[in-house]
Amino acid sequence: MHVILTGATGLVGSGVLDSMIKMKDITKISILSRRPVKMAEDVKDPRINVIIHKDFEKYDSELLSQLKGASGCVWALGISQTQVSKEEYVKITKDYALAASKAFQTLASEQEPFNFVYVSGAGATTEPGRFSAIFARTKGETEVALAEMRKANPIFHASSIRAGFVDSARHDAIKPYIPVPNLMYRALLSILAPPIRCGFQWACSPTDELGRFLAEVAMGRYKSQFTQGKDIQMIGKFPILENTAFRRLAGLDRK
């Protein structure tokens, strides 16, 4: 099985890549990245093809030919709203994802629908209020747009996973490759992380299990379990999974 990954140098993407490498069912991993991916270089796995891609709003025929045969994508490309302007955040979070979704629909077929997995975040909302944060509003708008794409094209199986507190504490394999947070964030993390891990596990997204789950969804698994419920919102046939749904389906919490 051929899968696509973006955001492979980030925290979530590193977890996904590590999981994909361990999955024998995956025969090819196409990584779209602006720069070389150190983990990919170090593992020297012949299944990995890193494609240096500078403009995530454009997908020409040459690039799409390299992605031919792919049956899914984990879209883990993203950035904190505190690091860029509002305009840049919307471009990276929403515009890039929708441009890719439009292009990747050409990879789908009646025999093999294309699974596009959008990595959203806890707090995102499809019904923003007056005081909704930029990230919550933008990710929600992206989810609505992806739902519309899925409705218009039945062989484009888009879904959204709203990860919670993404935690790599127990994921030694990716620690040499993940971005180093600034001093202020590290200080905040040292205070907040322990109580979240111990008292609010439902809000935690361990990178090992999250990476594996995202990869499996891109491979077409769990679809029969994506039904409307307290932690799964359905917009037509487009599922939005809250962090508790991920944890439940991944076996981290009881059913």
C-alpha positions as CSV (number, residue, x, y, z in Angstrom):
1,M,0.0,0.0,0.0
2,H,1.3,3.5,-1.0
3,V,0.6,6.4,1.4
4,I,1.5,10.1,1.4
5,L,2.7,12.0,4.4
6,T,3.2,15.8,5.0
7,G,4.6,17.5,8.1
8,A,7.1,14.7,8.6
9,T,9.6,17.0,10.4
10,G,7.1,18.0,13.0
11,L,5.9,16.4,16.2
12,V,2.8,14.6,14.9
13,G,4.4,13.9,11.5
14,S,7.4,12.3,13.1
15,G,5.2,10.0,15.1
16,V,3.3,9.0,11.9
17,L,6.5,8.4,9.9
18,D,7.9,6.2,12.7
19,S,4.7,4.2,12.6
20,M,4.6,3.9,8.8
21,I,8.1,2.6,8.8
22,K,7.1,-0.2,11.2
23,M,4.1,-1.2,9.2
24,K,4.8,-4.0,6.8
25,D,1.5,-3.5,4.9
26,I,2.9,-0.2,3.7
27,T,5.0,-0.7,0.5
28,K,5.7,2.9,-0.3
29,I,5.8,6.2,1.7
30,S,5.8,9.4,-0.3
31,I,6.8,12.4,1.9
32,L,6.1,15.9,0.7
33,S,8.5,18.3,2.4
34,R,10.1,21.7,1.9
35,R,13.4,20.3,3.2
36,P,15.2,17.0,3.7
37,V,13.7,14.7,6.4
38,K,16.5,13.5,8.8
39,M,14.5,10.5,10.1
40,A,14.1,9.3,6.5
41,E,17.7,9.7,5.8
42,D,18.8,7.8,8.9
43,V,16.5,4.8,8.5
44,K,17.5,4.3,4.9
45,D,14.3,2.5,4.1
46,P,13.9,1.9,0.4
47,R,10.1,2.4,0.7
48,I,10.5,6.1,1.5
49,N,10.6,8.7,-1.2
50,V,11.1,12.2,0.0
51,I,9.8,14.7,-2.6
52,I,11.1,18.3,-2.0
53,H,8.0,20.4,-2.6
54,K,8.2,24.2,-2.2
55,D,4.7,25.3,-3.0
56,F,1.9,23.5,-1.2
57,E,-0.7,25.3,-3.2
58,K,0.4,23.8,-6.5
59,Y,0.5,20.1,-7.7
60,D,1.6,19.7,-11.3
61,S,1.4,16.6,-13.4
62,E,5.0,15.6,-12.7
63,L,4.5,15.6,-9.0
64,L,1.1,13.8,-9.2
65,S,2.8,11.1,-11.4
66,Q,5.2,10.4,-8.4
67,L,2.1,10.0,-6.2
68,K,0.3,7.7,-8.6
69,G,-1.0,4.6,-6.9
70,A,-1.3,6.2,-3.4
71,S,-4.4,5.3,-1.6
72,G,-4.2,7.7,1.4
73,C,-2.6,10.7,3.0
74,V,-1.9,11.8,6.5
75,W,-2.0,15.6,6.4
76,A,0.1,16.5,9.4
77,L,1.5,19.8,8.0
78,G,0.8,22.7,10.4
79,I,2.1,25.4,12.6
80,S,1.1,27.2,15.8
81,Q,-1.0,30.3,15.4
82,T,1.5,32.1,17.7
83,Q,4.4,31.7,15.2
84,V,2.9,33.4,12.2
85,S,0.5,36.1,11.1
86,K,-3.3,35.3,10.8
87,E,-3.0,35.4,7.0
88,E,-0.1,33.0,7.0
89,Y,-1.8,30.7,9.5
90,V,-4.9,30.4,7.4
91,K,-2.8,29.7,4.3
92,I,-0.8,26.9,6.0
93,T,-3.7,25.4,8.0
94,K,-6.5,25.7,5.5
95,D,-5.5,26.7,2.0
96,Y,-2.6,24.1,1.7
97,A,-4.8,21.3,2.9
98,L,-7.6,22.1,0.5
99,A,-5.3,22.5,-2.4
100,A,-3.8,19.1,-1.7
101,S,-7.3,17.6,-1.3
102,K,-8.4,18.9,-4.6
103,A,-5.2,17.5,-6.3
104,F,-5.2,14.2,-4.6
105,Q,-8.8,13.4,-5.6
106,T,-7.3,12.6,-9.0
107,L,-5.5,9.7,-7.4
108,A,-8.8,8.0,-6.4
109,S,-10.7,5.4,-8.3
110,E,-13.9,3.5,-8.0
111,Q,-12.0,0.4,-7.0
112,E,-9.8,2.2,-4.5
113,P,-11.1,5.5,-2.9
114,F,-8.6,7.9,-1.5
115,N,-8.3,8.4,2.2
116,F,-7.4,11.9,3.3
117,V,-6.7,12.3,7.0
118,Y,-6.6,15.8,8.3
119,V,-4.8,16.4,11.6
120,S,-7.0,18.9,13.4
121,G,-6.9,19.8,17.1
122,A,-8.9,19.7,20.2
123,G,-10.9,22.9,20.5
124,A,-11.6,23.2,16.7
125,T,-15.2,24.0,15.9
126,T,-17.4,23.9,12.9
127,E,-19.7,26.5,14.6
128,P,-17.4,29.3,15.7
129,G,-18.6,32.0,18.0
130,R,-17.6,35.6,18.3
131,F,-14.7,34.9,20.5
132,S,-13.5,31.6,18.9
133,A,-9.7,31.5,18.6
134,I,-8.1,31.7,15.1
135,F,-6.9,28.1,15.2
136,A,-10.4,26.8,16.3
137,R,-12.2,28.8,13.6
138,T,-9.7,28.0,10.8
139,K,-9.5,24.2,11.5
140,G,-13.3,24.1,11.7
141,E,-13.6,25.9,8.4
142,T,-11.2,23.4,6.8
143,E,-13.2,20.5,8.2
144,V,-16.4,21.9,6.7
145,A,-14.7,22.4,3.3
146,L,-13.4,18.9,3.4
147,A,-16.9,17.6,4.2
148,E,-18.2,19.4,1.1
149,M,-15.5,17.8,-1.0
150,R,-16.4,14.4,0.3
151,K,-20.0,15.0,-0.5
152,A,-19.2,16.1,-4.0
153,N,-16.9,13.2,-4.6
154,P,-17.9,9.8,-3.1
155,I,-14.5,8.2,-3.8
156,F,-12.7,10.9,-1.8
157,H,-12.9,9.7,1.8
158,A,-11.8,12.6,3.9
159,S,-11.8,12.6,7.7
160,S,-10.5,14.7,10.6
161,I,-8.8,13.8,13.8
162,R,-8.8,16.4,16.6
163,A,-5.7,15.5,18.5
164,G,-5.3,16.7,22.1
165,F,-2.1,17.2,24.1
166,V,0.4,15.6,21.7
167,D,2.9,13.9,24.0
168,S,6.2,12.3,22.9
169,A,7.5,11.6,26.4
170,R,7.5,7.8,25.8
171,H,8.4,7.8,22.2
172,D,12.2,7.6,22.2
173,A,12.4,6.8,18.5
174,I,11.4,10.2,17.4
175,K,13.1,12.3,20.0
176,P,16.2,13.1,18.0
177,Y,14.0,14.4,15.1
178,I,11.3,16.5,16.7
179,P,11.5,20.3,16.9
180,V,13.0,21.7,20.1
181,P,10.4,24.0,21.8
182,N,11.5,27.4,23.1
183,L,12.5,27.9,26.7
184,M,9.1,29.3,27.8
185,Y,7.2,26.4,26.2
186,R,9.5,23.9,27.9
187,A,9.0,25.5,31.3
188,L,5.2,25.5,30.8
189,L,5.3,21.9,29.6
190,S,7.2,20.8,32.7
191,I,4.4,22.2,34.9
192,L,1.3,21.1,32.9
193,A,2.4,17.8,31.3
194,P,2.6,15.6,34.5
195,P,-1.0,16.4,35.7
196,I,-2.4,15.9,32.1
197,R,-0.7,12.5,31.8
198,C,-1.9,11.4,35.3
199,G,-5.3,13.1,35.8
200,F,-6.5,14.0,32.3
201,Q,-5.4,11.1,30.2
202,W,-8.5,11.5,28.0
203,A,-6.9,14.8,26.7
204,C,-3.5,13.2,25.9
205,S,-2.4,12.0,22.5
206,P,0.8,9.9,22.8
207,T,2.7,10.2,19.5
208,D,3.4,6.5,19.2
209,E,-0.3,5.5,19.3
210,L,-1.5,8.6,17.5
211,G,1.0,8.1,14.7
212,R,-0.1,4.5,14.2
213,F,-3.8,5.4,14.3
214,L,-3.5,8.2,11.7
215,A,-1.6,5.9,9.4
216,E,-4.2,3.2,9.8
217,V,-7.0,5.6,9.0
218,A,-5.1,6.6,5.9
219,M,-5.0,2.9,5.0
220,G,-8.8,2.8,5.1
221,R,-9.2,1.1,8.5
222,Y,-11.9,1.9,11.2
223,K,-14.4,3.2,8.6
224,S,-17.2,1.0,9.9
225,Q,-16.7,2.5,13.4
226,F,-17.0,6.1,12.3
227,T,-20.6,6.8,13.4
228,Q,-22.3,9.7,15.0
229,G,-21.8,9.7,18.7
230,K,-20.7,11.8,21.7
231,D,-17.1,12.0,20.4
232,I,-17.6,11.6,16.7
233,Q,-19.3,14.3,14.7
234,M,-20.6,13.5,11.2
235,I,-21.1,16.1,8.5
236,G,-22.8,13.9,6.0
237,K,-20.3,11.1,5.6
238,F,-17.3,13.2,6.8
239,P,-16.3,12.1,10.3
240,I,-14.6,14.4,12.9
241,L,-13.1,12.5,15.7
242,E,-12.4,14.1,19.1
243,N,-9.4,13.0,21.0
244,T,-11.5,10.6,23.1
245,A,-12.7,8.8,20.0
246,F,-9.1,8.3,18.8
247,R,-8.1,7.0,22.2
248,R,-11.1,4.6,22.3
249,L,-10.6,3.2,18.8
250,A,-6.8,2.9,19.3
251,G,-7.4,0.9,22.5
252,L,-6.0,3.4,24.9
253,D,-9.2,3.7,26.8
254,R,-12.1,1.4,27.5
255,K,-15.0,1.3,25.0
